């Protein structure tokens, strides 16, 4: 379709796979960006090979223009403005957009956020929803302002959370839902006629950025809390416990009859094995 839907030029800001998957959906639907802004190449793997972000790799497949500034300083903002884009879409870019950059897009900057704003503003809304035992979450498209996830709401869609959902099963559904929601409102964004509703700021809650240490479980602790952590941290940082002073990374677990049951682990320095001894603990 090659930009058949576009009545305005836009820039796409994004870095990891969640952004890549959204960008692919936009391109395949005929909404090819004028410019892709992503994070710089970074060392990855055991060999620390300099590797482009997932979003940059996809953009290069489609011969899109890419810039990857280390900082969004005056020079970077000037280079982005040279592409004369009318609006921008932001999906997990990884940097806070300065107010000067937000103002550079006359039709606005729009962000996909994976929660029902104003609930769970911040870095880890999917993980936090699972950690808190939510049975429902969703995706919000907001018009960005220079305050964390506080922009006016353009569109919102809800998504059920099943009792066995983990980040690995829930996130792909949210990515797809977010891409579809964005495609539904892009004509209005592109035309500059999009409608938006202010958030109820006094109802805002926050989703913090987690650390590796947050994945530590105590198997004699509350089973429900351990199960929620296992679900929330299935992608990163993972969950683990210590047995005989050895770190045991949990690869598979289940929640059954009020018990958190560890099924498979990777002992520190070893290979994945079944876990039996002490594998079930009551609440």
Secondary structure as UniProt FT lines:
FT   TURN            4..5
FT   STRAND          10..14
FT   HELIX           17..28
FT   TURN            29..30
FT   STRAND          35..37
FT   STRAND          42..44
FT   TURN            45..48
FT   STRAND          49..51
FT   HELIX           54..61
FT   TURN            62..63
FT   STRAND          66..67
FT   HELIX           74..81
FT   TURN            82..83
FT   STRAND          87..91
FT   HELIX           99..102
FT   TURN            103..104
FT   TURN            106..107
FT   STRAND          109..113
FT   TURN            117..120
FT   STRAND          121..122
FT   HELIX           125..131
FT   TURN            132..133
FT   STRAND          136..143
FT   TURN            148..149
FT   STRAND          153..160
FT   TURN            163..164
FT   HELIX           167..191
FT   HELIX           201..203
FT   STRAND          206..207
FT   HELIX           212..215
FT   TURN            219..220
FT   HELIX           223..232
FT   TURN            233..237
FT   STRAND          240..243
FT   TURN            244..245
FT   STRAND          246..256
FT   TURN            257..258
FT   STRAND          259..267
FT   TURN            268..269
FT   STRAND          272..274
FT   TURN            277..278
FT   STRAND          280..282
//
